Amino acid sequence: MVTATWNGVVIAQSDDTVVVERNHYFPADSIDPALVEDSEQHSFCPWKGTAFYKTLVVDGQRNPNAVWYYPEPKDAAKEIAGRYAFWKGVVVA
């Protein structure tokens, strides 16, 4: 079981992650929706496509853009479509 935690709180947990570039991409239904909110941030990867971001909100603390996902990745990255990855202090183990 792979778990993503931030500030001691479990954000996501799954036996079904996809690893791309050393990042675990979690299924959408493994993330606690009460802990994330939409962000306006986007970025572009030449081989994955456009990434969208979410902000973590845990016990009143915010971690802006700590979650990213590709709702419609390019064909080379289709296995991560709709899956979520973490950074900015989120521990994935």
C-alpha distances in whole Angstrom, upper triangle without the diagonal:
4,6,10,13,17,19,17,16,12,13,10,7,5,5,8,9,12,13,17,19,16,15,11,13,11,13,15,15,11,14,16,19,21,20,21,24,26,28,31,29,29,29,30,28,31,28,25,28,28,25,25,24,23,23,21,23,22,24,27,26,26,24,26,24,21,19,20,20,22,24,26,25,28,27,26,23,23,19,18,20,19,16,16,15,16,18,21,19,16,14,10,8
4,7,10,14,17,15,14,11,11,8,6,5,6,8,7,11,11,14,16,13,11,8,10,9,11,14,14,10,12,14,18,20,18,19,22,23,25,28,26,26,25,26,25,28,25,23,25,25,22,22,21,20,20,18,20,19,22,25,23,23,21,22,21,17,16,17,17,20,22,24,23,25,25,24,21,21,17,16,19,17,14,13,12,12,15,17,16,13,10,7,6
4,6,10,13,11,10,7,8,6,4,7,9,11,10,13,13,16,18,15,12,10,11,9,12,13,13,10,10,12,15,17,15,16,19,21,23,26,24,25,25,26,25,28,26,24,26,25,22,21,19,18,18,15,17,16,19,21,20,19,17,20,19,15,14,16,17,20,22,24,24,26,27,26,22,22,19,17,19,18,14,12,11,11,13,15,13,10,8,6,6
4,7,10,10,8,6,5,5,6,9,12,13,11,14,14,16,17,14,11,9,10,9,12,13,14,10,9,11,14,15,12,13,16,18,19,22,21,22,22,24,23,26,25,22,24,23,19,18,16,15,14,12,14,13,16,18,16,16,14,16,15,11,11,13,15,18,20,23,22,25,26,25,22,22,19,17,19,17,13,11,9,8,10,12,10,6,5,4,7
4,7,6,5,4,5,7,9,12,15,17,15,17,17,19,20,17,14,13,14,13,15,15,16,12,11,11,14,14,11,13,16,19,19,23,22,23,23,26,25,29,28,25,26,25,21,20,17,15,14,11,12,10,13,15,14,14,12,15,15,11,12,15,17,21,23,26,25,28,30,29,25,26,23,20,22,20,16,13,12,9,10,11,9,6,5,7,9
4,5,5,7,7,10,12,16,19,20,18,20,19,21,21,18,16,15,16,15,18,17,18,15,12,12,14,14,10,12,15,17,18,21,20,22,23,25,25,29,29,26,27,25,21,20,16,14,12,9,10,8,11,13,10,10,9,12,13,10,11,15,18,21,23,27,26,29,31,30,26,27,25,22,23,21,18,15,13,10,10,9,7,5,6,9,12
4,6,9,10,13,15,19,22,23,21,24,23,24,24,22,19,19,20,19,21,21,21,18,15,14,16,15,12,14,17,20,20,23,22,24,25,28,29,32,32,29,30,28,24,23,19,17,14,10,10,8,9,11,9,10,10,14,15,13,15,18,21,25,27,30,30,33,35,34,30,31,29,26,27,25,22,18,17,13,13,12,9,8,9,12,14
4,7,9,12,13,17,20,22,21,23,23,25,25,22,20,19,20,18,21,20,20,17,15,14,17,15,13,15,19,22,22,26,25,27,28,30,31,34,33,31,32,30,26,25,21,19,16,13,13,9,10,13,12,14,13,17,18,15,16,20,22,26,28,31,31,34,36,34,31,31,29,26,28,25,22,19,17,15,15,14,11,10,9,12,13
4,6,9,11,15,18,20,19,22,22,24,25,22,19,18,18,16,18,17,17,14,12,10,13,12,9,12,16,19,20,24,24,25,27,29,29,33,32,29,30,28,24,23,19,16,15,11,10,7,9,12,12,13,13,16,17,14,15,18,20,24,25,29,29,32,34,33,29,29,27,24,25,22,20,17,16,14,15,15,12,10,10,12,13
4,6,7,11,14,16,15,18,19,21,22,20,17,15,15,13,15,14,14,10,9,8,12,12,9,12,16,19,20,24,23,25,26,28,28,31,30,27,28,26,23,21,18,16,15,11,12,10,12,15,14,15,14,17,17,14,13,17,18,22,23,26,26,30,31,30,26,26,24,21,22,20,17,14,14,12,14,15,13,10,10,10,11
4,7,11,14,15,14,17,17,19,21,18,15,13,13,10,12,11,11,8,6,6,9,9,7,9,12,15,17,20,20,21,22,24,25,28,27,24,25,23,19,18,15,12,12,9,10,9,12,14,13,13,12,14,14,11,10,13,15,18,19,23,23,26,28,27,23,23,21,18,19,16,14,11,11,10,12,13,12,9,10,10,12
4,7,11,11,10,13,15,17,19,17,14,11,10,7,9,9,9,5,4,6,10,11,10,11,14,16,18,22,21,21,22,24,24,27,26,22,23,22,19,18,15,14,14,11,13,13,16,18,17,16,15,17,16,13,11,13,14,17,18,21,21,25,26,25,21,21,18,16,17,14,11,9,10,10,13,15,14,10,11,9,11
4,7,9,9,13,14,17,19,17,14,11,11,8,9,10,9,6,7,9,13,14,13,15,18,20,22,25,24,24,25,26,26,29,27,23,25,24,21,20,19,17,18,15,17,16,19,21,21,20,19,20,19,16,14,16,16,19,20,23,22,26,26,25,22,21,18,16,18,16,12,11,12,12,15,18,16,13,12,9,10
4,5,6,10,12,16,18,16,14,10,10,7,8,10,9,6,9,12,15,17,16,17,20,22,24,27,26,25,26,26,25,28,25,22,24,24,21,21,20,19,20,18,20,20,23,25,24,23,22,23,21,18,16,17,16,18,19,22,21,24,24,23,20,19,16,14,16,15,11,11,12,14,17,20,19,15,14,11,11
4,6,10,12,15,18,16,14,11,11,9,10,13,12,10,13,15,18,21,20,21,24,25,27,30,28,28,27,28,26,28,26,23,25,26,23,23,23,22,23,22,24,23,26,29,28,27,25,26,24,21,19,19,18,20,21,23,22,24,24,23,20,19,15,15,17,16,13,14,14,16,19,22,21,18,16,13,11
4,7,10,13,16,15,13,9,9,7,7,11,11,9,12,16,18,21,20,20,23,23,25,28,26,25,25,25,23,25,23,20,22,23,21,21,21,21,23,21,24,24,27,29,28,27,25,25,23,20,17,17,16,17,18,19,19,21,20,19,16,15,12,11,13,13,10,12,13,15,19,22,22,18,17,14,13
4,6,10,13,11,9,6,5,5,7,10,12,10,12,15,17,21,19,19,21,22,23,25,23,22,22,22,20,22,20,17,19,20,18,18,18,18,20,19,22,23,26,28,26,25,22,23,20,17,15,14,13,14,16,18,16,19,18,17,14,14,10,9,12,12,8,9,9,12,15,19,19,16,15,11,11
4,6,10,10,8,6,5,7,9,12,14,13,14,18,20,23,21,20,23,22,23,25,23,21,20,20,17,19,16,14,17,18,16,18,18,19,21,21,24,25,28,30,28,26,23,23,20,18,15,14,12,13,15,16,14,16,15,14,11,11,7,7,10,11,8,10,10,13,15,19,20,17,16,13,13
4,7,6,5,5,6,9,12,15,17,15,16,20,22,25,23,21,24,23,23,25,23,21,19,19,16,18,15,13,17,18,16,18,18,19,21,21,25,25,29,30,28,26,23,23,20,17,15,14,13,14,16,17,15,16,16,14,11,12,10,9,12,14,11,11,9,12,14,18,18,16,15,12,12
4,5,5,7,8,11,14,16,19,18,18,22,23,26,24,22,24,23,23,24,21,19,17,16,13,14,12,10,14,15,14,16,17,19,21,22,25,26,30,31,28,26,22,22,19,17,15,13,12,12,15,16,13,14,14,11,9,11,9,8,12,14,11,11,10,12,14,17,18,17,16,14,15
4,6,9,10,14,17,19,22,20,20,24,25,27,25,23,25,24,23,24,21,19,16,15,12,14,12,11,14,16,15,17,18,20,22,22,26,27,30,31,28,26,22,22,19,17,15,14,14,14,18,18,15,15,16,13,11,14,13,12,15,17,14,13,11,12,13,16,17,16,16,14,15
4,7,10,13,16,19,21,19,19,22,24,26,24,22,24,24,24,25,22,20,18,18,15,17,16,14,18,19,17,19,18,20,21,21,24,25,28,29,27,25,21,21,19,16,15,14,15,16,19,20,17,19,19,16,14,16,14,13,17,18,14,13,10,11,11,15,15,14,13,11,12
4,6,10,13,15,18,16,15,19,20,23,20,19,21,21,20,22,19,18,16,16,14,17,15,13,16,16,14,16,15,16,18,17,21,22,25,26,24,21,18,18,15,13,11,11,11,13,16,18,15,17,18,16,13,15,13,11,14,14,11,10,6,8,9,12,13,11,11,9,11
4,6,10,12,15,12,13,16,18,21,18,17,20,20,20,23,20,19,18,18,17,19,17,15,17,18,15,16,15,16,18,17,20,21,24,26,23,21,18,19,16,13,11,11,11,13,16,18,16,18,19,17,13,14,12,10,13,13,9,8,6,8,10,14,14,12,11,8,9
4,7,9,12,10,11,14,16,19,17,16,18,18,18,20,18,17,17,17,16,18,16,13,15,15,13,13,13,14,16,16,19,20,24,25,23,21,18,18,15,13,10,9,8,10,12,14,13,16,16,15,11,12,9,7,9,9,5,5,5,8,11,15,16,13,13,10,12
4,6,8,7,8,11,13,16,15,14,16,17,18,21,20,19,19,20,19,21,19,16,18,17,15,15,14,14,16,15,18,19,22,24,22,20,18,19,16,14,11,10,9,12,13,15,15,18,19,18,14,14,11,9,10,9,5,5,6,9,13,16,17,13,13,10,12
4,6,6,7,11,12,16,15,14,17,17,19,21,21,20,20,21,20,23,20,17,18,18,15,15,15,15,17,17,19,20,23,25,24,22,20,20,18,16,13,12,10,12,12,14,15,18,18,18,15,13,11,9,9,7,5,7,9,12,16,19,20,16,17,14,16
4,5,6,9,9,13,13,12,13,14,16,19,19,18,19,20,21,23,21,18,18,17,15,13,13,12,15,14,17,18,21,23,22,20,19,19,16,15,11,11,9,11,11,14,15,18,19,20,16,15,13,10,10,6,6,6,10,13,16,19,20,17,18,16,18
4,6,8,9,12,13,13,15,16,19,22,22,22,23,24,24,27,25,21,22,21,18,17,16,15,17,16,18,18,21,23,23,21,20,21,19,17,14,15,13,15,14,17,18,22,22,23,19,18,16,14,13,10,9,10,13,15,19,21,22,18,19,17,18
4,7,9,12,12,12,15,17,19,22,22,22,23,25,24,27,25,22,23,22,19,18,17,15,16,15,16,16,19,21,21,20,19,20,18,16,13,14,13,16,16,19,20,23,24,24,20,19,16,14,14,12,9,9,11,13,17,19,19,15,15,13,15
4,6,9,8,9,12,14,16,19,19,20,21,23,23,26,25,21,22,21,17,16,14,12,13,11,13,13,16,18,17,16,15,16,15,13,10,12,12,15,15,19,20,23,24,24,21,20,18,15,15,12,10,8,10,11,14,17,17,13,14,13,15
4,5,6,7,11,13,16,20,20,21,23,26,26,29,28,25,25,23,20,17,15,12,12,10,11,11,14,15,16,15,15,16,16,14,12,14,15,18,18,22,23,26,28,28,24,23,21,18,18,15,13,12,13,13,16,18,17,14,15,15,17
4,5,6,8,10,14,17,18,20,22,24,25,29,28,24,24,22,18,16,14,11,11,10,10,11,14,15,16,14,15,15,15,14,12,14,14,17,16,20,22,25,27,28,24,23,22,19,18,14,13,12,14,14,17,18,19,16,18,18,20
4,6,8,11,14,18,19,21,24,27,28,31,31,27,27,24,21,18,15,12,11,9,8,9,11,12,13,13,14,15,15,15,14,16,17,20,20,23,25,29,31,31,27,27,25,22,21,18,17,15,17,16,18,19,19,16,18,19,21
4,7,11,13,17,17,19,22,25,26,29,29,25,25,23,19,16,13,10,8,6,5,6,9,10,10,10,10,12,12,11,11,14,15,19,19,23,24,28,30,30,26,26,24,21,21,17,16,13,14,13,15,15,15,13,15,16,19
4,7,9,13,14,16,18,21,23,26,26,23,22,19,16,13,10,6,5,5,6,9,12,12,11,9,9,10,10,9,8,11,12,16,16,20,21,25,27,27,24,23,22,19,18,15,14,11,12,12,14,14,15,13,16,16,20
4,7,10,12,14,17,20,22,26,26,23,21,18,15,12,9,5,5,7,7,11,14,13,12,10,10,9,9,11,10,11,13,16,16,19,21,24,27,28,24,24,24,20,19,15,15,13,14,14,15,16,17,16,19,20,23
4,7,9,11,14,17,20,23,24,20,19,15,12,9,7,5,6,9,11,14,17,16,15,12,12,10,9,11,10,10,11,13,13,17,18,22,25,26,22,22,22,19,17,14,15,13,14,14,16,16,18,17,20,21,24
4,5,8,12,15,18,21,22,19,17,14,11,8,6,5,6,10,12,15,18,17,15,12,11,8,7,10,9,10,11,14,14,17,18,21,25,25,22,22,23,19,18,16,16,14,15,14,15,15,17,17,20,21,25
4,7,10,14,17,20,22,19,16,13,11,8,7,8,10,13,15,19,22,20,18,15,14,10,9,12,12,11,13,14,14,17,18,21,24,25,22,23,24,20,19,17,18,16,17,16,17,17,20,20,23,24,28
4,7,11,14,17,19,16,14,10,8,6,6,8,10,13,16,19,22,21,19,15,13,9,7,10,10,9,11,12,14,16,16,19,22,23,20,21,22,19,18,16,17,15,15,14,14,14,18,18,21,22,26
4,7,10,13,15,13,10,7,5,5,6,10,12,16,19,22,25,24,22,18,16,12,9,12,11,9,10,10,12,13,13,15,19,19,17,18,20,16,15,15,15,14,14,14,15,16,19,19,22,22,26
4,7,10,12,10,8,6,5,7,9,12,15,18,21,24,27,26,24,20,17,14,11,13,12,9,10,10,13,13,12,14,17,17,15,17,19,16,15,16,16,14,14,14,14,15,19,19,22,22,25
4,6,9,8,6,4,6,9,12,15,18,21,24,27,31,30,27,24,21,18,14,16,15,11,11,10,12,12,10,11,15,14,13,15,17,15,15,16,16,15,15,16,16,18,21,21,24,23,26
4,6,5,5,6,8,11,13,17,20,22,26,28,32,31,29,25,22,20,16,17,15,12,12,10,13,12,9,9,13,11,10,13,15,13,14,16,16,15,14,16,16,18,22,21,23,22,25
4,6,6,9,11,14,17,21,24,26,30,32,36,35,33,29,26,23,20,21,19,16,15,13,15,13,10,9,12,10,11,14,16,15,15,18,18,18,18,19,20,22,25,25,26,25,28
4,6,9,11,15,18,21,24,26,30,32,36,36,33,30,27,24,21,21,19,16,14,11,14,12,8,7,8,7,7,10,13,12,13,16,16,17,16,19,20,22,25,24,25,24,26
4,7,8,12,14,18,21,23,27,29,33,32,30,27,24,22,18,18,16,12,10,8,10,9,5,5,8,7,5,8,10,9,10,12,12,13,13,16,17,20,23,22,23,21,24
4,7,10,13,17,20,23,26,29,32,32,30,26,23,21,17,18,16,12,10,7,9,8,5,5,9,9,8,10,13,11,10,13,14,14,15,17,18,21,24,23,25,23,26
4,7,10,14,17,20,23,26,30,29,27,23,21,18,14,16,14,10,9,6,8,8,7,9,12,13,11,12,15,12,11,12,13,13,14,16,17,19,22,21,24,23,26
4,7,10,13,16,20,22,26,25,23,20,17,14,11,12,10,6,5,5,8,9,8,11,14,14,12,13,14,11,10,10,11,10,10,12,13,16,19,18,20,19,23
4,7,11,14,17,20,23,22,21,17,15,12,9,11,8,6,5,6,8,10,11,14,17,18,15,15,16,13,11,10,11,10,11,12,13,15,18,17,20,19,23
4,7,10,13,16,20,19,17,13,11,9,5,7,5,4,6,9,10,13,14,17,20,20,17,18,18,14,14,12,12,9,10,10,11,12,15,14,17,17,21
4,7,10,13,16,15,14,11,9,7,5,6,5,6,8,12,12,16,17,20,23,23,20,20,20,16,15,13,12,9,10,10,11,12,14,13,16,17,20
4,6,10,13,12,10,7,6,4,5,6,6,9,12,15,16,20,20,24,27,26,23,24,23,19,19,16,15,12,12,10,11,10,12,12,15,17,20
4,6,10,10,8,6,5,6,7,6,7,11,13,17,18,22,22,26,28,28,24,25,24,20,20,17,16,12,12,10,11,10,11,10,13,14,18
4,7,6,6,5,7,8,11,10,11,14,17,21,21,25,26,29,32,32,28,28,27,24,23,20,19,16,16,13,14,13,13,12,15,17,20
4,5,5,7,8,11,13,12,13,17,19,23,24,28,28,32,34,34,30,30,29,25,25,22,20,17,17,14,15,14,13,12,14,16,19
4,6,8,11,14,17,15,17,21,23,27,28,31,32,36,38,37,34,34,32,29,29,26,24,21,21,18,18,17,16,15,17,19,22
4,7,10,12,15,15,17,20,23,27,27,31,32,35,38,38,34,34,33,30,30,26,25,22,21,19,19,17,16,16,19,21,24
4,7,10,13,12,15,18,21,25,26,30,30,33,36,36,32,33,32,28,28,25,24,20,19,16,16,13,13,13,16,19,22
4,6,9,9,12,15,18,22,23,26,27,30,33,32,29,30,29,25,25,23,21,18,17,14,13,11,12,12,15,18,21
4,7,6,9,12,16,19,21,24,24,27,30,29,26,27,26,22,23,21,19,15,14,11,10,7,9,9,13,15,19
4,6,8,11,14,17,19,22,22,25,28,28,25,26,25,21,22,19,18,15,14,11,10,9,11,12,15,17,21
4,5,7,11,14,16,18,18,21,24,24,21,22,22,18,18,16,15,12,11,9,9,8,11,11,15,16,20
4,7,10,14,16,19,19,22,24,24,20,21,21,17,18,16,14,10,8,6,5,5,8,7,11,12,16
4,7,11,13,16,16,19,22,21,17,18,17,14,14,12,10,7,6,5,7,9,11,9,12,12,16
4,7,10,12,12,15,18,18,14,15,15,11,11,10,8,6,5,6,8,11,13,12,14,14,17
4,6,9,9,12,15,15,11,12,12,8,8,6,6,5,6,9,12,14,17,15,17,16,19
4,5,5,9,12,12,9,9,10,7,6,6,7,8,10,12,15,18,20,18,20,19,22
4,6,10,12,14,11,10,11,8,5,5,8,9,12,15,18,21,23,21,23,21,24
4,7,9,11,9,8,10,9,6,7,10,12,15,18,20,23,26,24,26,24,26
4,6,8,6,6,9,7,6,9,10,12,14,17,19,22,25,23,24,22,25
4,6,6,6,10,10,9,12,14,16,17,20,22,25,27,26,27,25,27
4,5,5,9,10,10,13,15,17,18,22,24,27,29,28,28,26,28
4,6,8,10,11,14,15,17,17,20,22,25,28,26,27,24,26
4,5,6,7,11,11,13,14,17,19,22,24,23,23,21,22
4,5,5,9,10,13,15,18,21,24,26,24,25,22,24
4,6,9,8,12,13,17,19,23,25,22,22,19,20
4,6,5,8,9,13,16,20,21,19,19,17,19
4,6,9,11,15,18,21,23,21,22,19,21
4,7,10,14,17,20,22,19,20,18,21
4,7,11,14,17,19,16,17,15,17
4,7,11,14,15,12,14,12,15
4,7,11,12,10,11,9,12
4,7,8,6,8,8,11
4,6,5,8,9,12
4,6,9,11,15
4,6,9,12
4,6,10
4,6
4
